[in-house]
């Protein structure tokens, strides 16, 4: 099952909001090396959590990689993100086993509770919701994963309860 990527609908305006000096060492490490594009993009995403527009531009200027080639790679591979994501990424499995066990009800309950669509991030940037093709936990279907924690045999209500508990934990930290 292939999950359709959701295209960005908002223009990016964060150019001034990122510290570009954070990628200086990354650029120096891969500058001039063959096959450096994917490691540069992965490294930048590791630093920022996504790849800001200004980062693409700096990498292009410093390495000579074309912007169109980098955007082509970043939009082709699902691992790359062009928009900020939440602190917690909620992955709901929609593989065959989860699908037949009503994974769509989990996604729908989470979308309603979080007031976001699949692929979106909550306004407070605490959660990003993603449908994924398979988490490899078929015996636990339906499944969702938050960080490195896997939750199986879920209902929509149980999934929402888990997310509410995470939100409460986060609010108590403040």
Phi, psi and omega in degrees: 000130179253129179268127181289136176284144180264120182290148176293132181250346181253139176292149179275132181230027186262012185312314184279350187270354182249146178271101184290343179293341181295339181259006181302312180296321178299313180298315180298323181296322186252355183301128177080358180272143178292138179071031185276348188297307183295315176300324177295315180293319178297317180296317179297317180295324178297324181286314188259345184088347175198181180248102179293154180303318182296330179290317175305314183296317180294316179300319179299312182296317186280336184246343183086001176290139182283143178301317183294324177293317180294317178295324177300315179292314184294330179270342178282315184271127183294344181290339184268144181238137179252359178231153178299148179243167180287165176300323179246124176260120180265115179254119177256123181286133175236027174293176186305309182299317180290321180301313182288344176262019172072044176301331180299329178291327176293311179300315181298317179296319179292318178300318180294315182293316183275347181060043176222163175265168176302133180089357182258169181239142178295155182303324180279003180057031178272322184230141168238133181254129180225134167272134180236158185290321180193136175257357177075025180238047189302328181289346180258007187305144351281150191232147166226156179232134175232120190056235179258014181260129180253133180239123184240172181054043187274156164247169177301318181296320179294320179298316179296319179300317179299315180294321177297321178296320178296317179298316179299316178301317180294319180293328180287342177286337186280000000 
